[in-house]
């Protein structure tokens, strides 16, 4: 995975906090989690949109797996992508303007958010139309 995104990773790589890029193992959850925390921090602190994109490219398969396991455990018939997208939306909405977020583990943060989402109903999709006015009822401001 890293080889495909090498140029982008090299620009963002923080060698003081992460292992050498060549030593990065995308099959190692600890490596992925460290990188995810760094990318989240870059997005939150600097508004770095590229870091946000890379964050979900790197963690996407793991987030899907977490979502599927939680859905199986809670016996819910939702697409796992819906849980992942809800989490992604929350991360984006609480971006650079939000108060600092201390994250020890990005994957644990994702799991706890998805778990809470399953316990509380997910928000229904928003419609762009205003509610219909019954016929014969006058307009109100």
URMO-V252289 format. One record per pair of residues at least 24 apart in sequence whose C-alpha atoms are under 10 Angstrom apart, sorted by the first residue. I is the first residue (numbers start at 1). GAP is how many residues later the second one is. If there is no record, write none. Layout:
i=I gap=GAP
i=I gap=GAP
This chain:
i=1 gap=24
i=1 gap=25
i=1 gap=26
i=1 gap=56
i=1 gap=57
i=2 gap=24
i=2 gap=56
i=5 gap=49
i=5 gap=52
i=5 gap=53
i=8 gap=42
i=8 gap=43
i=8 gap=46
i=9 gap=26
i=9 gap=41
i=9 gap=42
i=9 gap=45
i=12 gap=26
i=12 gap=27
i=12 gap=30
i=12 gap=36
i=12 gap=38
i=12 gap=39
i=12 gap=42
i=13 gap=25
i=13 gap=26
i=14 gap=24
i=14 gap=25
i=26 gap=32
i=26 gap=33
i=29 gap=30
i=29 gap=33
i=29 gap=78
i=30 gap=75
i=30 gap=77
i=32 gap=26
i=32 gap=27
i=32 gap=30
i=32 gap=73
i=32 gap=74
i=32 gap=75
i=33 gap=25
i=33 gap=26
i=33 gap=71
i=33 gap=72
i=33 gap=73
i=33 gap=74
i=33 gap=75
i=34 gap=70
i=34 gap=71
i=34 gap=72
i=34 gap=73
i=35 gap=24
i=35 gap=71
i=36 gap=67
i=36 gap=69
i=36 gap=70
i=36 gap=71
i=37 gap=65
i=37 gap=66
i=37 gap=67
i=37 gap=68
i=37 gap=69
i=37 gap=70
i=38 gap=65
i=38 gap=68
i=39 gap=67
i=40 gap=51
i=40 gap=52
i=40 gap=55
i=40 gap=61
i=40 gap=63
i=40 gap=66
i=41 gap=54
i=41 gap=55
i=41 gap=59
i=41 gap=60
i=41 gap=61
i=41 gap=62
i=42 gap=54
i=43 gap=48
i=43 gap=49
i=43 gap=52
i=43 gap=53
i=44 gap=47
i=44 gap=48
i=44 gap=50
i=44 gap=51
i=44 gap=52
i=44 gap=53
i=44 gap=54
i=44 gap=55
i=44 gap=56
i=44 gap=57
i=45 gap=50
i=45 gap=51
i=45 gap=52
i=45 gap=53
i=45 gap=54
i=45 gap=55
i=45 gap=56
i=46 gap=49
i=46 gap=50
i=46 gap=51
i=47 gap=45
i=47 gap=48
i=47 gap=49
i=47 gap=50
i=48 gap=47
i=48 gap=48
i=49 gap=43
i=49 gap=46
i=52 gap=36
i=52 gap=39
i=52 gap=40
i=52 gap=43
i=55 gap=33
i=55 gap=51
i=56 gap=28
i=56 gap=32
i=59 gap=47
i=59 gap=48
i=59 gap=51
i=60 gap=24
i=62 gap=45
i=62 gap=48
i=63 gap=24
i=63 gap=25
i=63 gap=44
i=63 gap=47
i=63 gap=48
i=63 gap=51
i=66 gap=41
i=66 gap=42
i=66 gap=44
i=66 gap=45
i=66 gap=48
i=66 gap=49
i=67 gap=43
i=67 gap=44
i=67 gap=47
i=67 gap=48
i=67 gap=51
i=69 gap=42
i=70 gap=41
i=70 gap=44
i=70 gap=45
i=70 gap=48
i=71 gap=43
i=71 gap=44
i=71 gap=47
i=74 gap=41
i=74 gap=44
i=74 gap=45
i=76 gap=42
i=78 gap=40
i=80 gap=34
i=82 gap=32
i=82 gap=40
i=83 gap=27
i=83 gap=28
i=83 gap=30
i=83 gap=31
i=83 gap=32
i=83 gap=34
i=83 gap=35
i=83 gap=39
i=84 gap=26
i=84 gap=27
i=84 gap=29
i=84 gap=30
i=86 gap=27
i=86 gap=28
i=86 gap=31
i=86 gap=36
i=86 gap=37
i=87 gap=24
i=87 gap=25
i=87 gap=26
i=87 gap=27
i=87 gap=30
